[in-house]
């Protein structure tokens, strides 16, 4: 047991060091070449010979790195919650239709002008209005799913209902896309690529607050999460209130996945794969260990993917969705083939 705790401690130390390294690497890379020493100096409050470097680091690169940490860690934790609640290794943070709700909110803002111009003014579109529209869409779906969760006892039925909500919202988005013009469609497509680099400090603080609340609710659900691993009947025998616990997990997932999608767009792979990668690393199913480990792992992975997406010394930025899938999916395949068995 002590050996196991020592092993966990070493892996956590390694993940923390990896997080610091990945963050420094992310902040020091970008379209403008800035020496690594100057980056460290700017981060620790020193005066730079080139003032523009400090402005770029503190107002563009540092908020982007912090956003990547919250996005990667939050999506990874929400994926862990869903896989445990539904006891399904293919469940991700978006199975309840929350991401689809955010996409619908964004689609109504970006592509709904031609159909809804008589009801809503879509002339002024900014990052703030887009985040608000996406948040409203995700939380409307979350509210409906929460009401359904109070009526449905079977967890698998809730999963199917969530998938149906996703299908309905995806169908509405398709209709909006069919009637939108090329410029509106292009805006929505660019949003769907996902991005962690377009947030101001005020938006980063709001995202941090939403993700922190979701994480706190997740921590309060640790006992329930561990009991759900052996089935709902076992959890009930331990005195776990199934309806209340399931509701808390859904709300936590809604805050994490919905809030992140609203600010950063729909980002694939991280929530589905990182929990599996973490289980392979820590060899445990205890959520007291898994939850912080999954957050750190997801944050490191998102920072590295964003660093790769930001082509060195180039103004071009690759879609973060493409990088997370291209880099991450082969790693998961390799691990599963190598281990020959999925830990779940």
C-alpha positions as CSV (number, residue, x, y, z in Angstrom):
1,X,0.0,0.0,0.0
2,X,2.9,2.4,0.9
3,X,4.6,1.5,-2.4
4,X,1.4,2.4,-4.2
5,X,1.2,5.7,-2.4
6,X,4.9,6.4,-3.2
7,X,4.3,5.6,-6.8
8,X,1.3,7.9,-7.0
9,X,3.3,10.7,-5.4
10,X,6.1,10.3,-7.9
11,X,3.7,10.4,-10.8
12,X,2.0,13.5,-9.4
13,X,5.3,15.2,-9.1
14,X,6.2,14.2,-12.7
15,X,2.8,15.6,-13.9
16,X,3.3,18.9,-12.0
17,X,6.8,19.3,-13.5
18,X,5.4,18.4,-17.0
19,X,2.7,21.0,-16.5
20,X,5.2,23.8,-15.6
21,X,7.4,22.8,-18.6
22,X,4.5,22.6,-21.0
23,X,3.2,26.0,-19.8
24,X,6.6,27.7,-20.2
25,X,7.0,26.1,-23.7
26,X,3.6,27.3,-24.7
27,X,4.2,30.9,-23.5
28,X,7.6,31.1,-25.2
29,X,6.3,29.9,-28.6
30,X,4.3,31.9,-31.1
31,X,4.4,34.0,-34.3
32,X,6.8,36.5,-32.8
33,X,10.2,35.0,-31.8
34,X,10.9,35.9,-28.2
35,X,14.0,34.5,-26.3
36,X,13.2,32.0,-23.5
37,X,15.1,34.2,-21.0
38,X,13.0,37.2,-21.9
39,X,9.8,35.1,-21.5
40,X,10.9,34.1,-17.9
41,X,11.8,37.7,-17.1
42,X,8.4,38.9,-18.3
43,X,6.5,36.3,-16.3
44,X,8.4,37.2,-13.1
45,X,7.8,40.9,-13.5
46,X,11.1,42.0,-14.9
47,X,11.5,44.9,-17.4
48,X,12.4,43.9,-21.0
49,X,14.5,45.7,-23.4
50,X,11.7,45.3,-26.0
51,X,8.5,46.4,-24.3
52,X,6.3,44.9,-27.0
53,X,7.6,41.4,-26.0
54,X,6.2,41.9,-22.5
55,X,2.8,43.1,-23.8
56,X,2.6,40.0,-26.1
57,X,3.5,37.6,-23.3
58,X,1.2,39.1,-20.6
59,X,-1.8,40.0,-22.7
60,X,-1.9,37.2,-25.4
61,X,0.3,34.2,-24.6
62,X,-0.2,33.9,-20.8
63,X,-4.1,34.1,-21.0
64,X,-3.9,31.5,-23.8
65,X,-1.8,29.2,-21.7
66,X,-4.1,29.5,-18.6
67,X,-7.1,28.9,-20.9
68,X,-5.5,25.8,-22.2
69,X,-5.0,24.5,-18.6
70,X,-8.6,25.0,-17.7
71,X,-9.9,23.6,-21.0
72,X,-7.7,20.5,-21.0
73,X,-8.2,19.8,-17.3
74,X,-11.9,20.6,-17.2
75,X,-12.7,18.4,-20.3
76,X,-10.7,15.5,-18.9
77,X,-12.5,15.6,-15.6
78,X,-15.9,15.9,-17.2
79,X,-15.0,12.9,-19.4
80,X,-14.0,10.9,-16.2
81,X,-17.4,11.8,-14.6
82,X,-19.4,10.6,-17.6
83,X,-17.4,7.4,-18.0
84,X,-18.0,6.5,-14.4
85,X,-21.6,7.5,-14.2
86,X,-22.6,5.5,-17.3
87,X,-19.9,2.8,-16.7
88,X,-19.1,3.2,-20.4
89,X,-15.5,3.6,-21.7
90,X,-16.8,5.4,-24.8
91,X,-18.7,8.1,-22.9
92,X,-17.3,11.6,-23.1
93,X,-18.1,15.0,-21.7
94,X,-20.6,15.7,-24.5
95,X,-22.8,12.6,-24.4
96,X,-25.6,14.6,-22.6
97,X,-26.0,16.9,-25.6
98,X,-24.5,19.9,-23.7
99,X,-21.9,20.5,-26.4
100,X,-24.6,20.3,-29.0
101,X,-26.6,22.9,-27.1
102,X,-23.6,25.2,-27.1
103,X,-23.2,24.6,-30.8
104,X,-26.9,25.5,-31.3
105,X,-26.5,28.7,-29.4
106,X,-23.4,29.7,-31.5
107,X,-25.2,28.6,-34.7
108,X,-28.3,30.8,-33.9
109,X,-26.0,33.8,-33.4
110,X,-23.7,33.2,-36.3
111,X,-26.1,31.7,-38.9
112,X,-29.6,32.5,-37.6
113,X,-29.7,36.0,-39.0
114,X,-31.4,35.1,-42.2
115,X,-34.2,33.1,-40.5
116,X,-34.6,35.0,-37.3
117,X,-33.7,38.6,-38.3
118,X,-37.3,39.7,-37.5
119,X,-36.9,38.5,-33.9
120,X,-33.2,38.9,-32.9
121,X,-30.5,41.4,-33.9
122,X,-27.4,39.6,-35.1
123,X,-25.5,42.6,-36.5
124,X,-22.9,42.8,-33.7
125,X,-21.1,39.6,-33.2
126,X,-18.2,39.6,-30.7
127,X,-16.4,37.0,-28.6
128,X,-18.5,38.0,-25.6
129,X,-21.8,37.7,-27.4
130,X,-20.7,34.3,-28.9
131,X,-19.7,33.0,-25.4
132,X,-23.1,34.2,-24.0
133,X,-25.0,32.5,-26.8
134,X,-23.1,29.3,-26.4
135,X,-23.6,29.3,-22.6
136,X,-27.3,29.9,-22.9
137,X,-27.6,27.0,-25.4
138,X,-25.6,24.6,-23.3
139,X,-27.4,25.5,-20.0
140,X,-30.8,25.2,-21.6
141,X,-30.0,21.7,-22.7
142,X,-28.5,21.0,-19.2
143,X,-31.7,22.3,-17.6
144,X,-33.8,19.9,-19.7
145,X,-31.5,17.0,-19.0
146,X,-31.6,17.7,-15.3
147,X,-35.4,17.7,-15.3
148,X,-35.3,14.4,-17.2
149,X,-32.8,13.0,-14.7
150,X,-35.2,13.5,-11.9
151,X,-37.9,11.4,-13.7
152,X,-35.7,8.7,-15.2
153,X,-34.3,6.0,-12.8
154,X,-32.2,4.1,-15.4
155,X,-28.8,5.7,-16.1
156,X,-28.6,4.1,-19.6
157,X,-32.0,5.6,-20.5
158,X,-30.6,9.0,-19.5
159,X,-27.6,8.4,-21.8
160,X,-29.8,7.6,-24.7
161,X,-32.0,10.7,-24.0
162,X,-28.8,12.8,-23.9
163,X,-27.8,11.4,-27.3
164,X,-31.2,12.2,-28.7
165,X,-30.9,15.8,-27.5
166,X,-27.6,16.0,-29.3
167,X,-29.2,14.7,-32.5
168,X,-32.1,17.2,-32.3
169,X,-29.8,20.2,-31.8
170,X,-27.4,18.9,-34.5
171,X,-30.4,18.7,-36.9
172,X,-31.4,22.3,-36.2
173,X,-27.8,23.4,-36.7
174,X,-27.8,21.6,-40.1
175,X,-31.0,23.5,-41.1
176,X,-29.4,26.8,-40.1
177,X,-26.3,25.9,-42.1
178,X,-28.4,25.1,-45.2
179,X,-30.1,28.5,-45.2
180,X,-27.0,30.6,-44.2
181,X,-24.7,32.4,-46.6
182,X,-21.0,31.6,-47.1
183,X,-19.8,34.2,-44.6
184,X,-22.1,33.1,-41.9
185,X,-21.2,29.4,-42.5
186,X,-17.5,30.2,-42.5
187,X,-17.8,31.9,-39.1
188,X,-19.5,28.9,-37.6
189,X,-17.0,26.5,-39.1
190,X,-14.1,28.5,-37.6
191,X,-15.8,28.5,-34.2
192,X,-16.3,24.7,-34.4
193,X,-12.5,24.2,-34.9
194,X,-12.0,25.3,-31.3
195,X,-9.5,27.8,-30.0
196,X,-7.9,28.7,-26.6
197,X,-6.2,31.9,-27.9
198,X,-9.1,34.4,-28.3
199,X,-10.0,35.1,-24.6
200,X,-9.3,38.4,-22.7
201,X,-8.3,38.4,-19.1
202,X,-11.9,39.0,-18.0
203,X,-13.1,36.1,-20.0
204,X,-10.3,33.9,-18.6
205,X,-11.4,34.8,-15.1
206,X,-15.0,34.0,-15.8
207,X,-14.0,30.6,-17.4
208,X,-11.8,29.9,-14.3
209,X,-14.7,30.6,-12.0
210,X,-17.0,28.2,-13.9
211,X,-14.5,25.4,-14.1
212,X,-13.5,25.8,-10.4
213,X,-17.2,25.5,-9.4
214,X,-17.5,22.3,-11.6
215,X,-14.3,20.9,-10.0
216,X,-15.5,21.6,-6.5
217,X,-18.8,19.8,-7.2
218,X,-16.8,16.9,-8.6
219,X,-14.7,16.7,-5.5
220,X,-17.9,16.6,-3.4
221,X,-19.0,13.6,-5.5
222,X,-15.8,11.5,-5.0
223,X,-17.6,8.9,-2.7
224,X,-20.5,8.5,-5.1
225,X,-18.1,8.1,-8.1
226,X,-16.2,5.3,-6.4
227,X,-19.4,3.6,-5.4
228,X,-20.9,3.8,-8.9
229,X,-18.0,1.7,-10.3
230,X,-19.6,-1.4,-8.8
231,X,-23.1,-0.5,-9.9
232,X,-26.1,1.5,-8.7
233,X,-27.3,-1.3,-6.4
234,X,-24.0,-1.4,-4.6
235,X,-23.9,2.4,-4.3
236,X,-27.4,2.3,-2.8
237,X,-26.3,-0.3,-0.3
238,X,-23.6,2.1,0.9
239,X,-26.2,4.8,1.6
240,X,-25.5,6.9,-1.5
241,X,-28.5,8.9,-2.7
242,X,-28.6,7.9,-6.3
243,X,-30.8,10.7,-7.6
244,X,-28.9,13.4,-5.7
245,X,-25.5,12.0,-6.7
246,X,-26.4,11.6,-10.3
247,X,-27.8,15.2,-10.4
248,X,-24.6,16.6,-8.9
249,X,-22.4,14.8,-11.4
250,X,-24.6,16.0,-14.3
251,X,-24.4,19.6,-13.0
252,X,-20.6,19.3,-12.7
253,X,-20.3,18.0,-16.2
254,X,-22.6,20.7,-17.5
255,X,-20.6,23.4,-15.9
256,X,-17.3,22.0,-17.1
257,X,-18.2,20.9,-20.7
258,X,-20.8,23.7,-21.3
259,X,-18.6,26.5,-19.9
260,X,-15.5,25.3,-21.8
261,X,-17.4,24.9,-25.1
262,X,-18.9,28.3,-24.7
263,X,-15.5,30.0,-24.4
264,X,-13.2,27.7,-26.4
265,X,-15.5,25.9,-28.8
266,X,-16.1,22.2,-29.1
267,X,-12.7,20.5,-28.6
268,X,-12.6,16.7,-29.3
269,X,-10.7,13.8,-28.0
270,X,-9.4,15.2,-24.6
271,X,-12.4,14.3,-22.5
272,X,-12.7,10.8,-24.0
273,X,-9.1,9.7,-24.0
274,X,-7.3,11.4,-21.1
275,X,-9.2,9.4,-18.4
276,X,-8.1,6.1,-20.1
277,X,-4.5,7.4,-20.5
278,X,-4.4,8.3,-16.8
279,X,-5.8,4.9,-15.7
280,X,-3.0,3.2,-17.7
281,X,-0.5,5.5,-15.9
282,X,-1.7,5.2,-12.3
283,X,-3.2,1.7,-12.4
284,X,-6.1,2.6,-10.1
285,X,-9.8,3.2,-10.2
286,X,-9.9,5.3,-7.0
287,X,-11.3,8.7,-8.0
288,X,-9.5,10.4,-5.1
289,X,-6.3,9.7,-7.1
290,X,-7.8,9.8,-10.6
291,X,-9.6,13.2,-10.5
292,X,-6.5,15.4,-9.8
293,X,-4.4,13.2,-12.0
294,X,-6.8,13.5,-14.9
295,X,-6.9,17.3,-14.5
296,X,-3.1,17.6,-14.6
297,X,-2.8,15.1,-17.5
298,X,-5.5,16.9,-19.6
299,X,-3.9,20.3,-18.9
300,X,-0.5,19.1,-20.0
301,X,-1.9,17.5,-23.2
302,X,-3.9,20.6,-24.1
303,X,-0.8,22.9,-23.6
304,X,1.3,20.6,-25.8
305,X,-1.4,20.4,-28.5
306,X,-1.8,24.2,-28.5
307,X,2.0,24.6,-28.8
308,X,2.0,22.4,-31.8
309,X,-1.0,24.2,-33.3
310,X,0.9,27.5,-33.1
311,X,3.3,27.1,-35.9
312,X,6.7,28.6,-34.9
313,X,7.5,32.0,-36.3
314,X,4.3,32.0,-38.3
315,X,1.0,33.9,-38.0
316,X,-0.9,30.7,-39.0
317,X,-2.6,28.7,-36.3
318,X,-3.8,25.1,-37.0
319,X,-7.2,24.1,-35.7
320,X,-6.8,22.8,-32.1
321,X,-9.4,20.1,-32.8
322,X,-7.3,18.6,-35.5
323,X,-4.2,18.6,-33.3
324,X,-5.8,16.9,-30.3
325,X,-7.2,14.1,-32.6
326,X,-4.1,13.6,-34.8
327,X,-1.7,13.6,-31.8
328,X,-4.0,11.8,-29.3
329,X,-5.8,9.1,-31.1
330,X,-2.7,7.2,-32.3
331,X,-1.4,7.3,-28.7
332,X,-4.5,5.7,-27.3
333,X,-4.5,3.1,-30.0
334,X,-0.9,2.3,-29.3
335,X,-1.5,2.0,-25.6
336,X,-4.5,-0.3,-26.0
337,X,-2.7,-2.5,-28.5
338,X,0.4,-2.6,-26.2
339,X,-1.6,-3.3,-23.0
340,X,-4.1,-5.6,-24.9
341,X,-6.6,-4.6,-22.2
342,X,-8.4,-1.4,-21.3
343,X,-8.4,-0.6,-17.6
344,X,-11.9,0.3,-16.6
